[in-house]
Amino acid sequence: MGAKRVYGIDLGTTYSCICVVDESGRPQVIQNAEGDFTTPSVVFFEPSGNVVVGKYAKNSSRLSPDRAVDRMKRYMGDKDFSREVDGRQYRPEELSSFVLRKLAGDAAQSGDPVEDVVITCPAYFGAAQRTATENAGRLAGLNVLYVLSEPTAAAICYGVDKTETDQTVLVFDFGGGTFDVTLIAITQGSIRVVCTDGDDSLGGVDIDSRIVSYLAEQFIKQCPAAGDPQDDCQSLQNLAIAAEEVKKRLSSLEKTAENISHGGVMARVEFTREELESLIADLIERTITTTKRALDQGAERGHAHVDHVLLVGGSSRMPCVARRLKEALGLETQMFEPDLAVAKGAALMGLKIRAGELIDRALLDMGVSPEAIESGRVDPAVRKDAERKVATKFGLPAVVVGQATGRTIMNVCSKGVGVRVVAGPDRTEKIAFLVHANTPVPTKADERFGTVEANQRSVSVQVYEQAGQVESEVIEDNKLLAKGEITDLPPNLPSGSPIDVTYELDVSGKLLVGAVEPESGKGLHLEVMVEGAMTEAEVEKSTAELLKRQVQ
């Protein structure tokens, strides 16, 4: 292709993959150096200083679990999490950057260097988690064009050739570390998220943990003198790997068995699908409860009927998932490329972004005004001509470029966002929500607040994000997202003097905050730093250091 390609990356809790749109206009997942389409999201630090990612890292973790790190995605945006290896503390986004470098490096072996990417994240990720995901890409030396919600990516992949009838699709995304359920309206002109719900602490790793405990219990029953294998790091790592394999086998078999070694002895543990389903019944019911809540929200927004239910994510392969959705909610389901759909949708989004940029540039060269381009008031024949020119640069059929850029992608804010306020005569502190969950983005909210004290010269602004699955005014039920100080207020202001605060969420969920003191008309600049994300200086310093490390 003549134009620079954009790659789509599904950065998963347990497995990741990378995809690009080929010359026929179809998204193709690229095999890694080991010949697999998915790469384990495991990082292993060799004593020599080399960093190994993927299958070899996962296997090496059996022998040296203290030098291996996995499940980093679960801690994205958590300022309190780090992992120490060889005296160096690594943040989740730094560890994830090694996975991204592995994917990009392997993909580059079969084509051009990977530079521009769209990276996916769970729909229920908040601003700090999304910022951390973007920073992971930057730390890997990549140019992150967009952080795309995983269910939206799956819907883009599903809807790429669905242009004849309007339909409402429920994407049930049960992955390795997170669970999302998203209702999406697909029309010829748009893919629009109606509402989303989820749990970023529920996924396949939680099922694995239940299996680990079960295997350990059965081992102890057979070999009580050997002790608990969970008390030994190496035995525990072996249990974790065995649990994943048991889970996969029981998705197609009614029963299986696993050899468990610890303390110099071995036990053979039998495990049935029925036992597994009993063991994880409460976890599955959590997905049903969340799905029911999303369906209710969809009905309130005019989408009471669901045409298709797409099962995405490796954990959705378990037969009990489809069965419970049918039993509890009456939903017929279809498995939709559970491991690859998200990466494919991200690649298609990358094509949409890049082709859109080039079409706008071509229209400008053809004399179309920026205002007409911005408003979409372009003569269809002129736009078709621009699409043909761009398609030639990509080496793609013009119809593919037209489809990629012809649909609008519309998302929602997954969590409510508000500010900490002092209210009432008793000065109770609470959260005043300005943006509610499932508000379409981009969105802007304006709110007038008042100073608390007379002659107040500064105002502390603390922005919070909904932490639970429902909004709550209680401060402890929310997560501090950003904080800043508005300084140099005019002197002698009485208490209750107005301060107008503006909150903007862009299409990728990034937060912008502005404020003004209306009496003087003075604009106040508020510097905010998303809590849990690395600072710009930290990202730049870490990037320079990490890119020197060999990753294989």
Secondary structure, 3 states (H helix, E strand, C coil): CCCCCEEEEECCCCEEEEEEECCCCCEEECCCCCCCCCEECEEEECCCCCEEECHHHHHHCCCCHHHEEECHHHHCCCCCCCEEECCEEECHHHHHHHHHHHHHHHHHCCCCCCCEEEEEECCCCCHHHHHHHHHHHHHCCCEEEEEEEHHHHHHHHHHCCCCCCCEEEEEEEECCCCEEEEEEEECCCEEEEEEEEEECCCCHHHHHHHHHHHHHHHHHHHCHHHCCHHHCHHHHHHHHHHHHHHHHHCCCCCEEEEEEEECCEEEEEEEEHHHHHHHCHHHHHHHHHHHHHHHHHHHHCCCCCCCEEEEECHHHHCHHHHHHHHHHHCCCCEECCCCCHHHHHHHHHHHHHHHHHHHHHHHHHCCCCHHHHHHCCCCHHHHHHHHHHHHHHHCCCHHHHHHHHHCEEEEECCCCEEEEEEECCCCEEEEEEEECCCCEECEEEEEEEECCCCCCCCEEEEEEEECCCCCCCCHHHEEEEEEEEECCCCCCCCCCCEEEEEEEECCCCCEEEEEEECCCCEEECCCCEECCCCCHHHHHHHHHHHCCCCEC
